[in-house]
Every structure is written in C-alpha cells, then in structure tokens.
Amino acid sequence: MAMVKCSKTELTARRASGSLALLALGASLLAGCGIPHVQPQLSAMKAADVGLDPANTVASAQVPLAGDWWHALGDPQLDRIMDDALAGNPTLEKALARLRLMQAGVDIQRAALLPTVGVDASESYQRLSENYIYPSPLAGSWRWLGSVQANLSWTIDFAGKQKALIDTQRDQALASALDVAAARVTLSGSIAQAYINLARAEQQAEIARRFVASRQQSLGIAGTRKRTGLASDFEIRSSETLLAEAKQAQVRAIGARETMVHALAALAGRGADYYPTIGKTSVDLDHALPVPNALPVDLLGRRADILAARARLDSADGVRRYARAQFFPSVNISAFAGLQAIGLGNLVDAGSRNYGAGPAIHLPIFEGGRLTAEYKGSVAFIDNEIASYNGLVVRAVQEAADALSGIATNAADAAQQRAIVNGLSQTVHLDQVRERSGLGARLDVLDAGDRLLQADQRRTDIAADGAVQRVQLLVAIGGSFDPNIDYVKTAEAKAAGKPTP
C-alpha cells in the first residue's frame, strides 16, 4: 500500500481548514435560530379574486391580443406620427435608460460571485529606523524598499446572499423592461386619442364654417326685411348675435385643432418644425377600432404594468432572502504572491519571494438588533409591494370595465343622435319643398338647417367620444403589449443595434 506523506505545514493547514468548516457549520446552526419568524400579512390577488374567470369573461382567443392596433384607424398620417413617437419620445427614452441602468446592476451583482485579482507595486526611498526590526548596517541607512504583489480575494456565497441580490436586480431589470412596454402602450393610446380629437376639431371647424354661412344668409334676409319694413332693428341685432356665435365656434374649433397639433408634436418628441407636417386627417370616427364586449379572462397577463408590478414583488422577496442570509457566516478566501526586498537589485532575486493563502470567516454575534430589524423591514417591504400590486389590479379591472360601460352608453347615445339628425334632415327637406312651392319662407329653411347643424355638432362629438373610449379600452386591456415577447432580450438587442428576437 502506498503511503502519502504530508509535511508539518500541510497537516497544520488541513487541521485549520477542518476547524474552520466545523466553526462555519456550528455558526450556521446558531444563526438559523436567531432569524425572526415573520411572514407577509398580505397575499397577491389572482384573476378570480377580481371576477376574471371564464364564467363571466370572454376567452382571450376572441380578443385581438397584440399588434399595432392603431392601423385599424386607417390613417397613414397617424401611422407616421406613431412611428416617430415610438422612436423618439422623451418619456419612452427615459424608461429605456432606466432599463439599461437595471441591466448594468445585474452585471455588477453577478461579478461579485467571481474572484477578484489585483496587482500592487511600490518603490520608496526611505531611512530605516535604528530602533526597529532592521539590523546593522541597514539600521539608520537610506534604502530603496520595493514590493510587487498579486492579491486574490474570493467571497464564497455560503448563505446565498449574492444570489439573492442577483435575483433582486434581475427582477428589477425585468420590471424596467415591462415598464418600457407599458410606456409604449400608454404613449400609443395618448397619440391615438390626441389624433381623434384633432379629427374632431377639424370636423367641428367645418360645421362651424357652414353655420357662419347660414347665419350670414339669415342676416342678409333680416336686412332686406328691415328695408322693406317687415322687420325691426331687434331682428337685425338677433341675427348679428347668432352670426357672432357661429364665428366664435369656428374660432374655437380652429384653436382646438392647433392645440392637438402641438400635443401630437410633443408626443412625437418634436417641436414647432413638426407642426406643418400634420395635415388633414382621414379617420372614420364612426367605424374605428373593433373592441371586445366583455372583460378578457387573461386581462392581468396582458397588462405590462401589472406584470412589472409582479416582477417588483418578486424582487422584494429577493430583498427578504438577502436579509435572511445576513444572519449566516461570511466566508472569504484570500491569497497573495509577490516580491519584497530592500534595495533595487534584490527585488528580482528569488529569495525575495513571499506568498500565502487562507480562509476567513465572519459571524455576526451582536448587531444591536440591526439584522432583526432589517429582516422585519424586508418582510414589510413585501407587504408594501403586494398592496401596490393589488391596487393596480383593482384599478386595471375598473379601467377596463369603465371603458366597456362607456362604449355601451356611447353606442346607445349615438343611435339616438342619428335618429335626431335623420329627423332634422327630413325637416330641412320639407321646408325646402315648402319654400319652392311658395308655402314657406327662406328663414324657415335656414332655421331648420341651423338645428340640423347643431345636431351634427353633437353627433360629431359623440362619435369622437366613442372612438376615444375604444382607444381607452384597448389601452386598458394591454394595447399592443404581447406577453410572449422577451422584452429584456428585445431591449438589449435594440440597444446593441442588433435585430430583435
């Protein structure tokens, strides 16, 4: 049988390592007893908790899931503005910058798991003490003292502290990537609503122009009647007032259009140079954006902001795991190797070598209750994130439900307004027939036409409100967010200028 001989130094090192391992084991058992038994008091809501179950919702397959939904509005100009905004909106760029910051944080925490190696070198000319360790003739003389040393340090993630920090940072990065997706949904919704209001202002300006023309005719007839003695100054003043009101409505509609142009330029991340590029809209407000007629069963999984809140909840649990690991020992391995010598020529001599290695352990014994307080705080932080998540879930369901109710109410309102418009159109036609047959007056036709224009104004507002509410519903159920996309990898690819997966 072969015999393995160990030097005295090796035996001493092995005994030290064994003692350290026993000490670490005993310390771990002792530390485990000191962790407070505190659990989160809240629980995250599930879909069934807010009534999202197949019994009263529609299947997700019946609802358009993702894609650039604004194309359904059928306006190439809107598509161009949307592309410009999604490429250069400051709010979106800020969200992307935060994502890059969180991704860098993941790399920083991951690097802490690896050994660190550094080299230090120094050379100094100094007088050696006569009352220290230096013998004669070195004592009291001036000499060069040199040192070149490589150092290695490696912290063993014995209790999973660093792993918990990495998981926490990774969840934060995921939440930031989902924030980018949520910002895109919000931005696209804001642009679509502003564009619909731009179309509303254009149509209202056209109706107001027709109002002005009609009331100018009324004023001309009133002037003729006044000259023939069939009307008084009162009728003239009334006609002038009605004309002024029509012109006022026209001015307001034109101003509203300019305001929407400014808003669209700002959303696109552009300034005054962008205003002239926005021309007449071609949106059909009455037939825009098909939407579901009930809450989708997968609502919570289609909202990027809710998934981001869930990722932050997971990150909070990582903070708790890190606080728990703080009770356990820290184990570190260090080593060094280099040269030390007195005198420039001696630094490269073989006898100037020095090296060593060894483990170290740190066990928290008394921290004044700090570790316990930090652990309790981390559990309370989880409850805080759960409360935020639950509040967002409730608000998301309310937003979608409100939009659905608003669409239903708007549809009923629009149906009644169409009936009013149709009835007034027939009245105008009959008055025109009466005028041509000599049984009616021109003023009767103009008065009926004014009532029709007023009804048309109201119909335009109802149609625009309905289109806005449909946009709000699409945003409330997730917009163009696709939960099947890896948004972290997509953002990384875009930042590197590579094709997105």
N, C-alpha and C positions, 0 to 999 in steps of 0.2 A: 504494500500500500504506500502510495506516495505521500509524503509529509509536506505540508505547506508551512513554512516558517514566516513569522511576522516579526518585524523589528519592534523595539520597545515603543518607538514613536507611533507606529501603526496601531499597536494594541491600545495605546492611550487614546488615539483618535477614535477608534471603534467604541471604546468604553464611553467616551464623551458623547458620541452620536447616539448610542443606546440610551444614555441617561437623558439626553435632550428629547428623544422620542417619547420616553416614559413621562417626562415632565409635560410635554405637549399634550399627551393623552389625558393625563390627570387634570391639566388645566382646562381642557375642553369639557370634561365631565363636570368640573366645578363651575365653569362658565355657564353651561346649559341650565344649571339650577337657578342662576340669577336672572334669567330672562323673564320679564313680567308676562303674565298670561292675560294679554289684552287683545281683543278681536274687534274688527269693524262692526259698528252697530247698524249700518245700513246695507242694503243689497241693491245691485243694479237692476233696473226694470227690464223686463223681457217684453216681446211683442204682445203676448197675451195679456199682460198687465194693463195695456192701454187699448185693448179691444181689437188688436190686429191679428185676427185669426180667420181661417177660411170660411167660418160661418157667416161673417158679415163684411168680408172684403173680397175684392176680385183677385183672381190669380195673376201673378206677375207676368205670365206669358201674354195676358190680354192688354198689357200696358206697354207702350213704347219705352224701352229701357234706356237707351243711350243714343249717342249721335248728335250731330249739330242740328238740333230741333228748330232753330230759327230759320232754316232753309224753307220750312213749311210756310213761312210768311210770303215767300215768292218774290222777294225784292233784292235784286243784285246789289243795290247800293247798301242795303243793310248788311249783306254778307261781307262787303268790303270793309265797312266800318267795324264789324265784329272781328274780322281778321286783324285789323290794325290795333284794336284794343287788346286782344288776347296776346299780341306780340309786344306791346309797349305800355300797358297801363301801370302807373307807379305803385298802386296797391298790390297788384299781382307781382311786380318785381320785388317788392318788399317781402312778400311771402316766400318767393324763391330764394332770396338772400337768407332768410331765416332757415330755410331748409338746408342750404349749404353750410350754415353755421352748425346745425344739429348733426349733419353728416361728419363734419370735422370733429365734433365732440365724440362720436363713436370711434373714430380712428385714434383719438387721444387716449380714451379709456382702454381700448384694445392694446395699445402699445405698452400699457402698464403691466401686462401679463408677461412681457418678454424681458430677458436680462438686459441690463444697461452696461455698456463698456465705455470707458473713457481713458484717456492718456493725459497725464500731468507731467510737465517737465519744468525744472527751475535750476538756476545757477546764480549764486550770490557770492560776493567777495566780502568777507567779514572777519573781524577779530574774534578769536576763540577765547573763551573765559579761562582764566588761570585757576578758578575755583569751581570747576565743573567736571565733566567726565573726561576731558581731554588731558592726556599725559604730556610730559615734556618730550620733545621740543615743540609740540603743537600748541600747548597752553600759552596764551599770550601772543601768539603769532597771527598774522593775517593770511587767510587761506581762501581758496575757492571751494565752496560747498555745493555739490551738484546732486540732482535727483531726477531720475526718469522712471515713471511708474505707471503701469496699466492697472486699472481697477475694474472689477466686475461686481455687480450687485444684482441680485435676483430675489424678488419677494415672492414667496410661494403663496398662491391663493388658497391657503389652507381652509379657510372658512367660507370661501365663495364671495368675499367682499367685492373683488374686482369684477367677477362675473355678474354680480347684481348691478354694479354701476354700468357695465356694458349693456345689459338688458334694458336698464332705465334709459340710457342715452339712445339706444336703438328704437325703443318705443317712442321717444320724443321725436326722433327723426321721421318715423312713420307718421306721427301726428302732424308734423310740419308738412310732409308730402301731401297728406289729406287736406290740410289747410289750403294748400295751393289749389287742389282740385275744387274745394268749396269756394275759394275766391273766384275761380273761373266760372262756376255756376252762378254765383251772385252777380258777377260782372256782366255775364251774358244776359241775365234777367234784367239788370238795370238798363242795359243798352236797348234791349227789345222794348221795354216799357217807354223809354225816352223816345224811341223811334215811332212807336204807336201814337204817343202824344204829339209828335211832330206831324204825323199824318192827320191827327185830329185838328190841329191848329190850321193846317192847310185847307182842310175841308170847311172848317168854320169861317175862314177868311173868304172863301169862295161864296159861301151862303150869305155872309155879311155884304159882299160886293153886290149880290143880287138884291139884298134888302135895300141898299143905298139906291140902286137904280129904280126899284119900285117906289120908294118914298120920294125920290126926285120927281117921278111922274105924278105922284099924288100932290106934291107941292105945286107943280105946273097946273094941274086941274084946279086946285084951290085958287091959284092966281087968276085963272080965266074966269072962274065963278065970281071972284071978287070984282073983276072989271065989269061983269055983266049984271052985278047987283044981286047975285044969287047966294053970295057968301059974305061973311064979315071978316074983320081982322082976326077974330078968335080962331076961325078955321085956318087962316094963314099961319098964325103962331103955333097952332097944334101941329100942322104939317111940318113946319120948320123944326119943332122939337123932336118929332118922330124921325126926321132925317138925321138930326144930330145924334140921336141914339143909335141909329144904324151905322153911322160913320164911327162912332165910339166903339161899337162891337167889332168893326173892321180893324180899327187900330189895335185893339186888344188882341185880336186873333193873330195879326201880323207880329206883334210883340211876343206873343206866346211861342210862335214859330222860331223867332230869333233866339229866345231863351233855350229851346230844345236843341237848336243847332249848337249853341255854346256848350250845353251839357254833353252832347254827343262827342264834341271835340275833346272835352276834358276827359271823358271816359276812355277815349282812344289815346290819351296821353299826349295830345297835341294842343296847339294854341290857335291864335287868330288866323294863321295861314291855312288852317284846315276848314274854316267856315265856308269859303267859296266852293269847296269840293262837294258840299252836301246840297244836292238839288232836290227836285220834286220827288216825292215818294210814290210808290206804286203798290202799297199794301191794301189788300182787301179786308177791311175790318170786320165784315160780316161773316167771312168764311176763313178764319185764320186759326191754325193750331188745333187739331183734334186732340182731345184730352180724355182721360178716363172719367167714368161717372161714379166711382167709389174709391175708397182708400185702398191702395195696393197692399197686399199682405206682407211684402218684403220692404215696406217703407223704411224701416230702421237700417236695413242693409244697403239702401240706395242713397242715403244721405251722407255725403262726405264729412260734414261737420259732426255728425253723430259718431261715425267711425273714428274720427280724430279724437273725440272725447273719450271713446272707449280705449284708444291707444294710450291716452294720458292716464287713464285709470290703471292700465297695466304698468305704466311707468311708475305710478305711485306705489304699486306693490313691490317694484324693484327697490324703491327707497326703503320700504319696510324691511326687505330682506337684507339690505346693506346695514341698516340699524341693528338688526339681529346679529349679523356676523361680527359686529363690533365687540360683542361680549366674548368672542373667542380669541385665542392667541394669534399673534402675528409672527410668522416665521420668515426669516431672511437669510440668504446665503451670500457671503461676500468672499472675494478673493483678490489678491494683488500680486504683481510680479514686476520687478524693475531693478534699477541700479542706484546705489547710493555710495558716494565717495567724497573724500576730502582731497581736493586737487583735481585740476582739469584732466591730467593724464590718467588718473586712477579710475575715472568714471567708466571707461571701456574695458577695464580689467575684469577677468572672470570672477575674481574674489569679491567684486562689488555687488554681486547678485543678492537680491533678497526677495522672498516670496512667501506667501501664506494663504490660508483659506480656512473658513469655518462658518458654522451656522450661528444664528442668534434668534432668540425668542423673546417676545414681549407679551406679558399677560396683564390686562387691566385688573387691578386689585381694588383700589378705591378711587372713584372718579367723582365723589360728591353727589352721586345720583344723576350725573350728566347722561350716561348711557341709557338709564331707565327713562329719563325724561325724553331723550331723542327717540327712543323706540315708541313711547306713547304718542309723541308728536307725529311720527310717521304713520301710525295707525289712524290718528285723527285726520291726517292729510288724505288718506284713502277715503274716509267718510266724506271729506270735502269734495273730492273728485267724483264720488258716487252721486252726491247731491247735485253737482253741476251736470253730470250726465243725465240723471233722471229729469232734471228741469228742462234740459234740451229736448229729451224725448217727448215730454208732455207738450212743449211748445211746438215741436215739429208736427205732431198729430193735430194740434189746434190749427196751425197754419194751413195744413192740407185740407182739413175739414172746413175751415172758414172759406178757403178758395172754392171748394166744391159747392158750398151753400151760395156763395156769391155768384157763381156761374149759373146755378139753377134759377136764382132770383132774377139775374140779368136776362136770362132767356125768356122768362115769363114777361118781364118788363118790355123787352124788345118786341115780343109778339103783340102786345097791346099797342105799342107805339107804331108798329107797322099798320095796324088797323086804323089808328088815328090819321096817319099820313095818307093812307088809301082813301079814307072818307073825305079828307080835306081836298085831295086831288080831284075827286069827283065833284065836290062843291065848286072848285075853281072852273072845272069844265062846264058845269051847268050855268054858272054866272057868265062865262064867255058866250055860251049859246044864247042866253037871255040878252046879252049886250048886242050880239049880231042881229037878233030878231027885233031889237028896239024895245024890249020889255025890261031891260036892266040898264044900269049905269056903269061907266068905266070905273068909278070909285068902288063899286061893289066887287068888281073883279080884282082890283088892287088890294082891297081889304082881305078878301079870301086868300089871295096869293101871299099876303103877309102872314096870315095864320098858318099857311102851309109851310112857309119858310121857317117860322118858329118851331113847328113840329119837326121839320127836317133838322134843325139845330139840335133838338132834343134827341132825335133818332141817331145822329152822328155821335153825340156824347155817350149814349147807351151802347152803341156798337164799339166805341173805343174803350169804354169801361169793361165791356165783356172781353175784348182782346187782352187788356191788361190783366184781368183776373185769370185768364187762361195761362198767361205767362207766369203769373204768381203761383198757380197750381203746379206748373211744370218745374219751377224752381223748388217748390215745397216738397215735391216727390223726388228730387235729386237732379233734375235738369239733365245735362249731358254727362253726368258722372257715371262711370262704369266700374262697379266694384271688382270686376275680374281683371282689371289692369293693375300691374305692379307699379304704383306711382313713384316709389323710391327709385327703382331702376330707370323709369322713364325720365325722371328729373335729372338723374345722373348722366344719362345719355345726352340729354339736351344741353346740359352744362359743358359736356366734353365735345359737343358738336358732332355726335355720332347719331346714326339712325335710331329712332326709338323702337323698343321691342313691341 
